[in-house]
């Protein structure tokens, strides 16, 4: 049996998963962007009534929720890569990563509130 | 090879004068991809959520949320975020192409980087002109 240490003695082994998830989440966001622009152009711009109606549709809400999950996941992988390159002291990097995670969770909660918390 | 014949690791020259360093175009695209990504995370997401939340509250709130977008500062921020989003998206598509070994040689990688920089600005200006 080949242990992980024999394949590679270093690293935390999440690189390939990050690489793939960064691309998959990017494609999800591109699809959403194209659909959203299509809807807006189809309406020829959105006034309040059309805007409100769009965000009242369950399919659109769920699609937007999927977008937000992809976006926050994508942001986490990207920002952590930046921190790994520039925030060298372990304590500083850990503090910044915790701050980023808190911000991501806050964005997520806020998104749910925007999508389902309306009157 | 005997140990004595092996090339000895010598200290490598380090040249990181940020003023004098001249980045090749693909490197400019790479660092801008990071900078736009960080800005979209720190500024883009909260502004977008704030705008959507306010604009959905009522017809009056919709008008009120639109109003800052008509000020010079609002237009500048919107233009910056639009360009940042477009650039980040296009740089991501270029990245996907490179992953598939499309345009991976030096010459096409350089020209695609130049096209990307110009195209992102042209598209952002076109959207700005269309909006205003």
gemmi code that builds the backbone of each chain (N, CA, C; Angstrom):
import gemmi

chains = {
    "A": [
        ("UNK", (0.833, -1.179, 0.000), (0.000, 0.000, 0.000), (0.881, 1.247, 0.000)),
        ("UNK", (0.467, 2.213, -0.788), (1.247, 3.448, -0.896), (0.618, 4.508, -0.006)),
        ("UNK", (1.413, 4.985, 0.912), (0.869, 6.024, 1.790), (1.046, 7.390, 1.147)),
        ("UNK", (0.314, 8.352, 1.652), (0.397, 9.707, 1.121), (1.804, 10.260, 1.231)),
        ("UNK", (2.486, 9.917, 2.327), (3.830, 10.452, 2.540), (4.795, 9.955, 1.467)),
        ("UNK", (4.498, 8.742, 0.898), (5.375, 8.218, -0.148), (5.134, 8.925, -1.480)),
        ("UNK", (3.877, 9.300, -1.737), (3.580, 10.017, -2.977), (4.254, 11.389, -2.948)),
        ("UNK", (4.063, 12.089, -1.868), (4.668, 13.396, -1.734), (4.857, 13.680, -0.252)),
        ("UNK", (6.093, 13.972, 0.139), (6.355, 14.158, 1.566), (5.896, 15.506, 2.095)),
        ("UNK", (5.566, 16.436, 1.205), (5.206, 17.777, 1.682), (3.820, 18.165, 1.194)),
        ("UNK", (3.271, 19.184, 1.814), (2.019, 19.768, 1.338), (0.819, 19.215, 2.055)),
        ("UNK", (-0.270, 19.953, 1.995), (-1.488, 19.564, 2.692), (-2.442, 18.817, 1.770)),
        ("UNK", (-2.069, 18.674, 0.470), (-2.833, 17.862, -0.492), (-4.219, 18.400, -0.790)),
        ("UNK", (-4.435, 19.714, -0.682), (-5.726, 20.219, -1.143), (-5.571, 21.051, -2.420)),
        ("UNK", (-4.354, 21.053, -2.984), (-4.088, 21.893, -4.159), (-4.947, 21.553, -5.360)),
        ("UNK", (-5.054, 20.255, -5.691), (-5.807, 19.881, -6.889), (-7.287, 20.186, -6.712)),
        ("UNK", (-7.807, 19.890, -5.519), (-9.221, 20.186, -5.256), (-9.506, 21.679, -5.378)),
        ("UNK", (-8.590, 22.507, -4.849), (-8.745, 23.961, -4.965), (-8.708, 24.394, -6.415)),
        ("UNK", (-7.748, 23.851, -7.148), (-7.579, 24.183, -8.563), (-8.882, 23.903, -9.312)),
        ("UNK", (-9.454, 22.724, -9.055), (-10.670, 22.339, -9.776), (-11.865, 23.174, -9.320)),
        ("UNK", (-12.025, 23.343, -8.009), (-13.205, 24.070, -7.529), (-13.149, 25.525, -7.984)),
        ("UNK", (-11.943, 26.096, -8.101), (-11.840, 27.472, -8.581), (-12.376, 27.590, -10.004)),
        ("UNK", (-12.127, 26.562, -10.820), (-12.599, 26.593, -12.206), (-14.092, 26.288, -12.307)),
        ("UNK", (-14.559, 25.322, -11.518), (-15.985, 24.966, -11.570), (-16.840, 26.149, -11.086)),
        ("UNK", (-16.437, 26.770, -9.970), (-17.211, 27.910, -9.468), (-17.161, 29.068, -10.463)),
        ("UNK", (-16.031, 29.246, -11.150), (-15.927, 30.307, -12.152), (-16.935, 30.075, -13.270)),
        ("UNK", (-17.053, 28.818, -13.714), (-17.976, 28.522, -14.819), (-19.426, 28.733, -14.369)),
        ("UNK", (-19.739, 28.350, -13.127), (-21.088, 28.607, -12.591), (-21.396, 30.103, -12.650)),
        ("UNK", (-20.428, 30.932, -12.270), (-20.655, 32.378, -12.256), (-20.779, 32.954, -13.663)),
        ("UNK", (-20.009, 32.391, -14.618), (-20.119, 32.860, -16.003), (-21.516, 32.548, -16.539)),
        ("UNK", (-22.011, 31.327, -16.258), (-23.349, 30.946, -16.725), (-24.397, 31.887, -16.130)),
        ("UNK", (-24.276, 32.158, -14.819), (-25.240, 33.062, -14.166), (-25.179, 34.457, -14.796)),
        ("UNK", (-23.949, 34.949, -15.022), (-23.786, 36.290, -15.602), (-24.469, 36.384, -16.953)),
        ("UNK", (-24.259, 35.373, -17.798), (-24.861, 35.382, -19.136), (-26.388, 35.340, -19.017)),
        ("UNK", (-26.914, 34.464, -18.127), (-28.377, 34.373, -17.951), (-28.936, 35.700, -17.446)),
        ("UNK", (-28.261, 36.300, -16.460), (-28.741, 37.548, -15.876), (-28.759, 38.660, -16.928)),
        ("UNK", (-27.665, 38.786, -17.688), (-27.622, 39.811, -18.737), (-28.707, 39.552, -19.775)),
        ("UNK", (-28.928, 38.270, -20.086), (-29.978, 37.914, -21.034), (-31.344, 38.390, -20.553)),
        ("UNK", (-31.632, 38.152, -19.258), (-32.918, 38.576, -18.693), (-33.060, 40.096, -18.770)),
        ("UNK", (-32.002, 40.808, -18.365), (-32.064, 42.278, -18.360), (-32.252, 42.805, -19.782)),
        ("UNK", (-31.478, 42.269, -20.738), (-31.582, 42.744, -22.119), (-32.939, 42.385, -22.724)),
        ("UNK", (-33.463, 41.206, -22.326), (-34.776, 40.755, -22.808), (-35.852, 41.759, -22.413)),
        ("UNK", (-35.735, 42.273, -21.168), (-36.692, 43.271, -20.679), (-36.383, 44.658, -21.235)),
        ("UNK", (-35.192, 44.833, -21.820), (-34.779, 46.164, -22.252), (-34.538, 47.084, -21.073)),
        ("UNK", (-33.834, 46.580, -20.047), (-33.614, 47.349, -18.813), (-34.728, 47.049, -17.834)),
        ("UNK", (-34.447, 47.237, -16.535), (-35.421, 46.846, -15.527), (-35.905, 48.060, -14.732)),
        ("UNK", (-37.232, 48.256, -14.662), (-37.777, 49.243, -13.734), (-38.069, 48.522, -12.412)),
        ("UNK", (-38.608, 49.253, -11.434), (-38.786, 48.646, -10.117), (-39.678, 47.406, -10.172)),
        ("UNK", (-40.801, 47.500, -10.900), (-41.766, 46.386, -10.927), (-41.113, 45.106, -11.466)),
        ("UNK", (-40.366, 45.246, -12.581), (-39.720, 44.074, -13.178), (-38.612, 43.539, -12.272)),
        ("UNK", (-37.863, 44.452, -11.664), (-36.776, 44.104, -10.731), (-37.318, 43.313, -9.552)),
        ("UNK", (-38.430, 43.839, -8.972), (-39.069, 43.202, -7.820), (-39.622, 41.822, -8.210)),
        ("UNK", (-40.264, 41.774, -9.394), (-40.846, 40.504, -9.857), (-39.746, 39.459, -10.057)),
        ("UNK", (-38.608, 39.912, -10.603), (-37.496, 38.995, -10.856), (-37.034, 38.346, -9.546)),
        ("UNK", (-36.885, 39.180, -8.497), (-36.385, 38.668, -7.222), (-37.469, 37.963, -6.404)),
        ("UNK", (-38.721, 37.973, -6.890), (-39.779, 37.239, -6.203), (-39.885, 35.808, -6.719)),
        ("UNK", (-39.308, 35.552, -7.897), (-39.390, 34.208, -8.467), (-38.502, 33.234, -7.712)),
        ("UNK", (-39.053, 32.059, -7.398), (-38.283, 31.094, -6.608), (-37.080, 30.558, -7.381)),
        ("UNK", (-37.270, 30.303, -8.687), (-36.174, 29.763, -9.492), (-35.012, 30.759, -9.512)),
        ("UNK", (-35.341, 32.050, -9.682), (-34.284, 33.057, -9.718), (-33.590, 33.162, -8.365)),
        ("UNK", (-34.382, 33.091, -7.274), (-33.783, 33.158, -5.933), (-32.803, 32.004, -5.712)),
        ("UNK", (-33.223, 30.807, -6.103), (-32.359, 29.645, -5.885), (-31.118, 29.731, -6.769)),
        ("UNK", (-31.308, 30.164, -8.033), (-30.154, 30.322, -8.926), (-29.174, 31.343, -8.344)),
        ("UNK", (-29.706, 32.426, -7.788), (-28.845, 33.453, -7.198), (-28.143, 32.929, -5.952)),
        ("UNK", (-28.846, 32.076, -5.202), (-28.218, 31.462, -4.030), (-27.052, 30.568, -4.454)),
        ("UNK", (-27.269, 29.788, -5.517), (-26.180, 28.944, -6.044), (-25.014, 29.830, -6.471)),
        ("UNK", (-25.337, 30.953, -7.126), (-24.284, 31.896, -7.522), (-23.497, 32.358, -6.307)),
        ("UNK", (-24.198, 32.727, -5.231), (-23.512, 33.262, -4.056), (-22.610, 32.207, -3.415)),
        ("UNK", (-23.074, 30.957, -3.366), (-22.227, 29.888, -2.818), (-20.962, 29.744, -3.672)),
        ("UNK", (-21.145, 29.739, -5.005), (-19.991, 29.624, -5.904), (-19.057, 30.814, -5.712)),
        ("UNK", (-19.641, 32.007, -5.601), (-18.848, 33.227, -5.460), (-18.031, 33.216, -4.164)),
        ("UNK", (-18.687, 32.851, -3.055), (-17.992, 32.884, -1.763), (-16.918, 31.806, -1.692)),
        ("UNK", (-17.190, 30.654, -2.264), (-16.202, 29.570, -2.330), (-14.990, 30.028, -3.153)),
        ("UNK", (-15.277, 30.601, -4.334), (-14.255, 31.103, -5.241), (-13.413, 32.176, -4.541)),
        ("UNK", (-14.090, 33.070, -3.820), (-13.389, 34.156, -3.119), (-12.473, 33.573, -2.040)),
        ("UNK", (-12.935, 32.543, -1.350), (-12.126, 31.932, -0.299), (-10.831, 31.344, -0.866)),
        ("UNK", (-10.948, 30.565, -1.939), (-9.754, 29.963, -2.543), (-8.792, 31.059, -3.010)),
        ("UNK", (-9.346, 32.091, -3.661), (-8.501, 33.159, -4.192), (-7.828, 33.970, -3.105)),
        ("UNK", (-8.608, 34.381, -2.106), (-8.039, 35.231, -1.054), (-7.032, 34.434, -0.228)),
        ("UNK", (-7.320, 33.152, 0.018), (-6.354, 32.364, 0.781), (-5.042, 32.221, 0.014)),
        ("UNK", (-5.136, 32.058, -1.320), (-3.906, 32.002, -2.120), (-3.098, 33.286, -1.972)),
        ("UNK", (-3.808, 34.425, -2.009), (-3.109, 35.705, -1.862), (-2.438, 35.775, -0.485)),
        ("UNK", (-3.185, 35.376, 0.561), (-2.622, 35.450, 1.916), (-1.422, 34.519, 2.068)),
        ("UNK", (-1.501, 33.334, 1.446), (-0.379, 32.385, 1.556), (0.873, 32.969, 0.919)),
        ("UNK", (0.692, 33.829, -0.121), (1.860, 34.398, -0.798), (2.428, 35.611, -0.083)),
        ("UNK", (1.578, 36.408, 0.541), (2.063, 37.703, 1.044), (2.056, 37.820, 2.560)),
        ("UNK", (1.176, 37.092, 3.251), (1.140, 37.207, 4.715), (1.987, 36.076, 5.290)),
        ("UNK", (3.292, 36.348, 5.450), (4.224, 35.276, 5.803), (4.150, 34.832, 7.267)),
        ("UNK", (4.135, 35.765, 8.237), (4.102, 35.296, 9.633), (2.822, 34.505, 9.908)),
        ("UNK", (2.977, 33.344, 10.519), (1.837, 32.450, 10.742), (0.699, 33.137, 11.504)),
        ("UNK", (1.061, 33.925, 12.540), (0.017, 34.543, 13.360), (-0.786, 35.555, 12.541)),
        ("UNK", (-0.082, 36.333, 11.708), (-0.760, 37.328, 10.873), (-1.673, 36.635, 9.866)),
        ("UNK", (-1.140, 35.576, 9.239), (-1.933, 34.886, 8.222), (-3.184, 34.255, 8.840)),
        ("UNK", (-2.990, 33.642, 10.008), (-4.142, 33.010, 10.673), (-5.201, 34.056, 11.018)),
        ("UNK", (-4.751, 35.192, 11.545), (-5.703, 36.252, 11.916), (-6.458, 36.740, 10.692)),
        ("UNK", (-5.731, 36.968, 9.579), (-6.380, 37.454, 8.361), (-7.336, 36.411, 7.797)),
        ("UNK", (-6.933, 35.131, 7.863), (-7.809, 34.077, 7.341), (-9.090, 33.988, 8.159)),
        ("UNK", (-8.967, 34.145, 9.484), (-10.175, 34.123, 10.319), (-11.077, 35.303, 9.966)),
        ("UNK", (-10.465, 36.488, 9.761), (-11.248, 37.668, 9.391), (-11.972, 37.429, 8.062)),
        ("UNK", (-11.259, 36.827, 7.098), (-11.862, 36.567, 5.785), (-13.026, 35.578, 5.919)),
        ("UNK", (-12.836, 34.534, 6.721), (-13.904, 33.547, 6.901), (-15.137, 34.207, 7.526)),
        ("UNK", (-14.907, 35.048, 8.535), (-16.036, 35.754, 9.169), (-16.773, 36.607, 8.135)),
        ("UNK", (-16.005, 37.309, 7.299), (-16.606, 38.166, 6.277), (-17.407, 37.327, 5.273)),
        ("UNK", (-16.850, 36.174, 4.880), (-17.547, 35.311, 3.921), (-18.861, 34.809, 4.511)),
        ("UNK", (-18.833, 34.392, 5.783), (-20.058, 33.909, 6.427), (-21.077, 35.045, 6.531)),
        ("UNK", (-20.585, 36.256, 6.840), (-21.476, 37.416, 6.922), (-22.115, 37.697, 5.561)),
        ("UNK", (-21.315, 37.679, 4.514), (-21.855, 37.869, 3.152), (-22.921, 36.820, 2.854)),
        ("UNK", (-22.658, 35.576, 3.256), (-23.604, 34.491, 2.992), (-24.931, 34.731, 3.700)),
        ("UNK", (-24.859, 35.093, 4.994), (-26.081, 35.376, 5.746), (-26.843, 36.554, 5.164)),
        ("UNK", (-26.094, 37.579, 4.777), (-26.702, 38.772, 4.175), (-27.409, 38.396, 2.864)),
        ("UNK", (-26.770, 37.533, 2.066), (-27.384, 37.110, 0.792), (-28.717, 36.419, 1.035)),
        ("UNK", (-28.748, 35.530, 2.037), (-29.995, 34.827, 2.342), (-31.072, 35.834, 2.769)),
        ("UNK", (-30.653, 36.811, 3.572), (-31.587, 37.836, 4.013), (-32.138, 38.624, 2.817)),
        ("UNK", (-31.240, 38.991, 1.883), (-31.685, 39.744, 0.701), (-32.659, 38.914, -0.127)),
        ("UNK", (-32.345, 37.616, -0.261), (-33.157, 36.770, -1.165), (-34.485, 36.363, -0.555)),
        ("UNK", (-34.493, 36.036, 0.761), (-35.716, 35.488, 1.347), (-36.289, 36.312, 2.499)),
        ("UNK", (-35.581, 37.383, 2.877), (-36.023, 38.145, 4.035), (-36.951, 39.286, 3.713)),
        ("UNK", (-37.278, 39.466, 2.424), (-38.109, 40.609, 2.043), (-39.535, 40.500, 2.528)),
        ("UNK", (-40.269, 41.608, 2.466), (-41.656, 41.611, 2.910), (-42.567, 40.804, 1.976)),
    ],
    "B": [
        ("UNK", (28.023, 10.956, -10.084), (28.759, 12.201, -9.869), (29.204, 12.276, -8.412)),
        ("UNK", (30.469, 12.533, -8.223), (30.986, 12.682, -6.859), (30.477, 13.968, -6.251)),
        ("UNK", (30.397, 13.943, -4.925), (29.826, 15.094, -4.237), (30.605, 16.372, -4.545)),
        ("UNK", (31.931, 16.218, -4.730), (32.749, 17.410, -4.930), (32.475, 18.080, -6.277)),
        ("UNK", (31.992, 17.242, -7.294), (31.755, 17.810, -8.623), (30.426, 18.554, -8.729)),
        ("UNK", (29.566, 18.294, -7.762), (28.240, 18.893, -7.852), (28.310, 20.416, -7.780)),
        ("UNK", (27.505, 21.127, -8.584), (27.524, 22.592, -8.481), (27.071, 23.022, -7.086)),
        ("UNK", (27.824, 23.902, -6.518), (27.509, 24.385, -5.170), (26.445, 25.480, -5.286)),
        ("UNK", (25.442, 25.400, -4.390), (24.404, 26.432, -4.403), (25.019, 27.759, -3.990)),
        ("UNK", (24.962, 28.719, -4.894), (25.497, 30.040, -4.568), (24.319, 30.979, -4.295)),
        ("UNK", (24.548, 32.016, -3.538), (23.451, 32.971, -3.329), (23.029, 33.585, -4.657)),
        ("UNK", (21.727, 33.545, -4.950), (21.232, 34.075, -6.216), (21.019, 35.577, -6.094)),
        ("UNK", (21.222, 36.292, -7.189), (20.946, 37.730, -7.112), (19.440, 37.983, -6.926)),
        ("UNK", (19.114, 38.872, -6.031), (17.712, 39.228, -5.809), (17.523, 40.655, -6.276)),
        ("UNK", (16.577, 40.854, -7.188), (16.362, 42.193, -7.711), (14.876, 42.484, -7.648)),
        ("UNK", (14.468, 43.106, -6.584), (13.041, 43.343, -6.397), (12.747, 44.813, -6.141)),
        ("UNK", (13.414, 45.675, -6.922), (13.088, 47.098, -6.830), (11.758, 47.341, -7.541)),
        ("UNK", (10.699, 47.575, -6.759), (9.352, 47.617, -7.332), (9.155, 48.799, -8.280)),
        ("UNK", (10.001, 49.846, -8.114), (9.886, 51.001, -9.013), (10.537, 50.679, -10.348)),
        ("UNK", (11.713, 50.036, -10.288), (12.501, 49.844, -11.503), (12.141, 48.554, -12.245)),
        ("UNK", (11.462, 47.628, -11.554), (11.171, 46.335, -12.174), (10.183, 46.541, -13.318)),
        ("UNK", (10.405, 45.843, -14.433), (9.500, 45.983, -15.561), (8.804, 44.646, -15.793)),
        ("UNK", (7.502, 44.584, -15.499), (6.778, 43.323, -15.627), (6.412, 43.076, -17.084)),
        ("UNK", (6.588, 41.846, -17.570), (6.050, 41.522, -18.892), (4.517, 41.523, -18.843)),
        ("UNK", (3.870, 41.721, -20.003), (2.405, 41.859, -20.039), (1.658, 40.717, -19.350)),
        ("UNK", (2.041, 39.444, -19.592), (1.310, 38.368, -18.894), (1.395, 38.505, -17.371)),
        ("UNK", (2.523, 39.055, -16.870), (2.657, 39.246, -15.426), (1.752, 40.381, -14.950)),
        ("UNK", (1.604, 41.417, -15.807), (0.683, 42.510, -15.466), (-0.729, 41.964, -15.336)),
        ("UNK", (-1.123, 41.112, -16.316), (-2.452, 40.504, -16.264), (-2.607, 39.665, -14.998)),
        ("UNK", (-1.554, 38.916, -14.664), (-1.616, 38.033, -13.500), (-1.827, 38.826, -12.212)),
        ("UNK", (-1.068, 39.903, -12.026), (-1.194, 40.647, -10.772), (-2.512, 41.418, -10.743)),
        ("UNK", (-2.966, 41.906, -11.925), (-4.262, 42.593, -11.961), (-5.409, 41.615, -11.670)),
        ("UNK", (-5.240, 40.356, -12.071), (-6.251, 39.337, -11.769), (-6.428, 39.220, -10.258)),
        ("UNK", (-5.283, 39.235, -9.544), (-5.324, 39.163, -8.082), (-5.928, 40.422, -7.481)),
        ("UNK", (-5.455, 41.580, -7.975), (-5.915, 42.852, -7.382), (-7.417, 43.023, -7.607)),
        ("UNK", (-7.884, 42.746, -8.849), (-9.324, 42.891, -9.106), (-10.110, 41.882, -8.266)),
        ("UNK", (-9.581, 40.672, -8.115), (-10.273, 39.672, -7.300), (-10.427, 40.135, -5.862)),
        ("UNK", (-9.332, 40.668, -5.289), (-9.380, 41.143, -3.905), (-10.365, 42.306, -3.764)),
        ("UNK", (-10.363, 43.226, -4.744), (-11.272, 44.373, -4.673), (-12.728, 43.945, -4.821)),
        ("UNK", (-12.989, 42.985, -5.713), (-14.369, 42.510, -5.870), (-14.855, 41.873, -4.573)),
        ("UNK", (-13.964, 41.162, -3.894), (-14.322, 40.521, -2.618), (-14.577, 41.569, -1.537)),
        ("UNK", (-13.676, 42.568, -1.419), (-13.760, 43.518, -0.307), (-14.780, 44.631, -0.553)),
        ("UNK", (-14.940, 45.050, -1.802), (-15.804, 46.197, -2.121), (-17.011, 45.770, -2.955)),
        ("UNK", (-16.781, 44.960, -3.970), (-17.832, 44.604, -4.920), (-18.995, 43.866, -4.278)),
        ("UNK", (-18.707, 42.807, -3.509), (-19.779, 41.992, -2.928), (-20.637, 42.818, -1.960)),
        ("UNK", (-20.042, 43.533, -0.980), (-20.909, 44.291, -0.064), (-21.715, 45.388, -0.769)),
        ("UNK", (-21.091, 46.090, -1.732), (-21.840, 47.142, -2.433), (-23.007, 46.544, -3.211)),
        ("UNK", (-22.775, 45.405, -3.853), (-23.829, 44.769, -4.637), (-24.980, 44.311, -3.736)),
        ("UNK", (-24.645, 43.656, -2.618), (-25.691, 43.196, -1.701), (-26.470, 44.383, -1.130)),
        ("UNK", (-25.742, 45.432, -0.767), (-26.376, 46.631, -0.219), (-27.324, 47.236, -1.254)),
        ("UNK", (-26.854, 47.329, -2.497), (-27.671, 47.922, -3.552), (-28.936, 47.094, -3.792)),
        ("UNK", (-28.796, 45.771, -3.878), (-29.962, 44.923, -4.165), (-30.952, 45.005, -3.011)),
        ("UNK", (-30.431, 44.958, -1.779), (-31.331, 45.000, -0.623), (-32.131, 46.301, -0.581)),
        ("UNK", (-31.422, 47.427, -0.768), (-32.111, 48.721, -0.727), (-33.094, 48.852, -1.877)),
        ("UNK", (-32.667, 48.455, -3.070), (-33.480, 48.708, -4.262), (-34.763, 47.881, -4.261)),
        ("UNK", (-34.773, 46.764, -3.516), (-35.970, 45.910, -3.530), (-37.018, 46.368, -2.521)),
        ("UNK", (-36.662, 47.274, -1.606), (-37.548, 47.594, -0.490), (-38.857, 48.244, -0.945)),
        ("UNK", (-38.774, 49.221, -1.829), (-39.988, 49.930, -2.282), (-39.624, 50.734, -3.525)),
        ("UNK", (-40.627, 51.207, -4.291), (-40.315, 52.037, -5.472), (-39.481, 53.265, -5.105)),
        ("UNK", (-39.797, 53.889, -3.968), (-39.021, 55.058, -3.550), (-37.583, 54.684, -3.226)),
        ("UNK", (-37.431, 53.570, -2.498), (-36.089, 53.108, -2.145), (-35.306, 52.742, -3.401)),
        ("UNK", (-36.006, 52.212, -4.411), (-35.374, 51.878, -5.700), (-34.778, 53.136, -6.320)),
        ("UNK", (-35.588, 54.209, -6.348), (-35.095, 55.478, -6.892), (-33.920, 55.996, -6.062)),
        ("UNK", (-34.058, 55.881, -4.730), (-33.008, 56.387, -3.838), (-31.704, 55.611, -4.029)),
        ("UNK", (-31.826, 54.292, -4.258), (-30.630, 53.471, -4.457), (-29.962, 53.806, -5.785)),
        ("UNK", (-30.768, 54.219, -6.776), (-30.229, 54.561, -8.097), (-29.507, 55.910, -8.070)),
        ("UNK", (-29.934, 56.784, -7.133), (-29.454, 58.176, -7.163), (-27.927, 58.296, -7.053)),
        ("UNK", (-27.270, 57.558, -6.116), (-25.807, 57.701, -6.025), (-25.098, 57.298, -7.318)),
        ("UNK", (-25.745, 56.432, -8.113), (-25.123, 55.974, -9.362), (-25.062, 57.096, -10.386)),
        ("UNK", (-25.782, 58.186, -10.126), (-25.787, 59.286, -11.091), (-24.831, 60.394, -10.691)),
        ("UNK", (-24.196, 60.276, -9.529), (-23.190, 61.263, -9.127), (-21.846, 60.873, -9.743)),
        ("UNK", (-20.931, 61.849, -9.891), (-19.610, 61.525, -10.478), (-18.888, 60.423, -9.704)),
        ("UNK", (-18.918, 60.506, -8.368), (-18.235, 59.478, -7.575), (-18.880, 58.109, -7.788)),
        ("UNK", (-20.224, 58.084, -7.786), (-20.942, 56.834, -8.007), (-20.617, 56.230, -9.360)),
        ("UNK", (-20.553, 57.117, -10.383), (-20.223, 56.638, -11.726), (-18.812, 56.064, -11.769)),
        ("UNK", (-17.895, 56.731, -11.053), (-16.505, 56.269, -11.034), (-16.416, 54.885, -10.382)),
        ("UNK", (-17.106, 54.738, -9.228), (-17.077, 53.450, -8.523), (-17.706, 52.363, -9.387)),
        ("UNK", (-18.849, 52.676, -10.006), (-19.530, 51.691, -10.851), (-18.669, 51.306, -12.046)),
        ("UNK", (-18.015, 52.321, -12.645), (-17.137, 52.039, -13.780), (-15.970, 51.154, -13.345)),
        ("UNK", (-15.376, 51.494, -12.186), (-14.253, 50.708, -11.681), (-14.638, 49.261, -11.425)),
        ("UNK", (-15.790, 49.067, -10.779), (-16.221, 47.698, -10.472), (-16.604, 46.938, -11.743)),
        ("UNK", (-17.228, 47.645, -12.702), (-17.577, 46.996, -13.973), (-16.315, 46.532, -14.694)),
        ("UNK", (-15.329, 47.446, -14.751), (-14.062, 47.059, -15.392), (-13.410, 45.900, -14.625)),
        ("UNK", (-13.393, 46.008, -13.286), (-12.769, 44.964, -12.476), (-13.414, 43.607, -12.722)),
        ("UNK", (-14.767, 43.600, -12.772), (-15.479, 42.339, -13.002), (-15.160, 41.792, -14.386)),
        ("UNK", (-15.235, 42.668, -15.412), (-14.957, 42.231, -16.785), (-13.535, 41.706, -16.903)),
        ("UNK", (-12.585, 42.460, -16.336), (-11.188, 42.041, -16.437), (-10.985, 40.692, -15.769)),
        ("UNK", (-11.549, 40.552, -14.554), (-11.361, 39.308, -13.811), (-11.974, 38.125, -14.568)),
        ("UNK", (-13.159, 38.366, -15.162), (-13.839, 37.307, -15.917), (-13.015, 36.918, -17.161)),
        ("UNK", (-12.574, 37.938, -17.925), (-11.815, 37.649, -19.149), (-10.466, 37.000, -18.824)),
        ("UNK", (-9.807, 37.473, -17.760), (-8.534, 36.863, -17.364), (-8.767, 35.410, -16.943)),
        ("UNK", (-9.921, 35.146, -16.326), (-10.259, 33.771, -15.949), (-10.447, 32.891, -17.176)),
        ("UNK", (-11.120, 33.425, -18.208), (-11.298, 32.661, -19.448), (-9.947, 32.364, -20.093)),
        ("UNK", (-9.043, 33.365, -20.048), (-7.695, 33.156, -20.598), (-6.977, 32.055, -19.805)),
        ("UNK", (-7.193, 32.068, -18.493), (-6.595, 31.048, -17.634), (-7.098, 29.656, -18.020)),
        ("UNK", (-8.421, 29.552, -18.263), (-8.992, 28.261, -18.664), (-8.391, 27.801, -19.987)),
        ("UNK", (-8.188, 28.737, -20.925), (-7.577, 28.388, -22.211), (-6.148, 27.884, -21.993)),
        ("UNK", (-5.403, 28.579, -21.121), (-4.026, 28.148, -20.842), (-4.007, 26.753, -20.218)),
        ("UNK", (-5.005, 26.479, -19.339), (-5.110, 25.145, -18.735), (-5.262, 24.067, -19.801)),
        ("UNK", (-5.965, 24.416, -20.897), (-6.188, 23.464, -21.984), (-5.040, 23.512, -23.004)),
        ("UNK", (-3.943, 24.193, -22.628), (-2.764, 24.331, -23.483), (-3.077, 25.081, -24.768)),
        ("UNK", (-4.055, 25.972, -24.689), (-4.356, 26.843, -25.830), (-3.630, 28.163, -25.597)),
        ("UNK", (-2.791, 28.556, -26.557), (-2.078, 29.826, -26.450), (-1.053, 29.854, -25.345)),
        ("UNK", (-0.408, 28.720, -25.111), (0.491, 28.650, -23.958), (1.912, 29.083, -24.308)),
        ("UNK", (2.256, 29.159, -25.617), (3.608, 29.612, -25.994), (3.737, 31.104, -25.689)),
        ("UNK", (4.987, 31.552, -25.666), (5.253, 32.909, -25.203), (4.549, 33.961, -26.059)),
        ("UNK", (4.674, 33.846, -27.392), (4.123, 34.895, -28.258), (2.602, 35.022, -28.122)),
        ("UNK", (1.829, 33.912, -28.262), (0.374, 34.052, -28.092), (-0.025, 34.455, -26.675)),
        ("UNK", (0.740, 34.012, -25.654), (0.411, 34.397, -24.282), (0.579, 35.899, -24.105)),
        ("UNK", (1.609, 36.465, -24.767), (1.814, 37.905, -24.713), (0.700, 38.643, -25.434)),
        ("UNK", (0.359, 38.189, -26.638), (-0.650, 38.944, -27.396), (-2.021, 38.804, -26.744)),
        ("UNK", (-2.344, 37.606, -26.169), (-3.654, 37.472, -25.520), (-3.723, 38.372, -24.282)),
        ("UNK", (-2.585, 38.564, -23.608), (-2.572, 39.467, -22.455), (-2.855, 40.899, -22.895)),
        ("UNK", (-2.247, 41.311, -24.026), (-2.482, 42.663, -24.539), (-3.933, 42.836, -24.958)),
        ("UNK", (-4.468, 41.834, -25.679), (-5.870, 41.892, -26.127), (-6.795, 42.022, -24.923)),
        ("UNK", (-6.483, 41.236, -23.893), (-7.302, 41.227, -22.680), (-7.358, 42.603, -22.023)),
        ("UNK", (-6.192, 43.249, -21.904), (-6.134, 44.571, -21.270), (-6.960, 45.581, -22.067)),
        ("UNK", (-6.784, 45.574, -23.393), (-7.506, 46.538, -24.231), (-9.000, 46.221, -24.228)),
        ("UNK", (-9.335, 44.943, -24.412), (-10.741, 44.542, -24.527), (-11.532, 44.874, -23.256)),
        ("UNK", (-10.920, 44.641, -22.084), (-11.641, 44.905, -20.838), (-11.980, 46.389, -20.710)),
        ("UNK", (-11.036, 47.252, -21.107), (-11.287, 48.696, -21.029), (-12.349, 49.096, -22.059)),
        ("UNK", (-12.223, 48.586, -23.282), (-13.183, 48.927, -24.338), (-14.596, 48.512, -23.928)),
        ("UNK", (-14.746, 47.294, -23.402), (-16.063, 46.813, -22.988), (-16.624, 47.653, -21.846)),
        ("UNK", (-15.768, 47.975, -20.871), (-16.230, 48.771, -19.728), (-16.672, 50.156, -20.193)),
        ("UNK", (-15.906, 50.762, -21.117), (-16.288, 52.083, -21.641), (-17.591, 51.975, -22.424)),
        ("UNK", (-17.727, 50.905, -23.223), (-18.952, 50.715, -24.007), (-20.163, 50.609, -23.082)),
        ("UNK", (-20.019, 49.861, -21.977), (-21.127, 49.730, -21.028), (-21.428, 51.081, -20.373)),
        ("UNK", (-20.355, 51.804, -20.008), (-20.549, 53.119, -19.385), (-21.282, 54.060, -20.338)),
        ("UNK", (-20.881, 54.071, -21.613), (-21.526, 54.941, -22.607), (-22.989, 54.554, -22.771)),
        ("UNK", (-23.243, 53.234, -22.798), (-24.608, 52.732, -22.959), (-25.478, 53.145, -21.761)),
        ("UNK", (-24.896, 53.114, -20.538), (-25.666, 53.448, -19.337), (-25.924, 54.943, -19.225)),
        ("UNK", (-24.938, 55.745, -19.659), (-25.100, 57.194, -19.483), (-25.181, 57.879, -20.830)),
    ],
}
model = gemmi.Model(1)
for chain_id, residues in chains.items():
    chain = gemmi.Chain(chain_id)
    for i, (resn, *xyz) in enumerate(residues, 1):
        res = gemmi.Residue()
        res.name, res.seqid = resn, gemmi.SeqId(i, " ")
        for name, pos in zip(("N", "CA", "C"), xyz):
            atom = gemmi.Atom()
            atom.name, atom.element = name, gemmi.Element(name[0])
            atom.pos, atom.b_iso = gemmi.Position(*pos), 0.0
            res.add_atom(atom)
        chain.add_residue(res)
    model.add_chain(chain)
structure = gemmi.Structure()
structure.add_model(model)
structure.setup_entities()
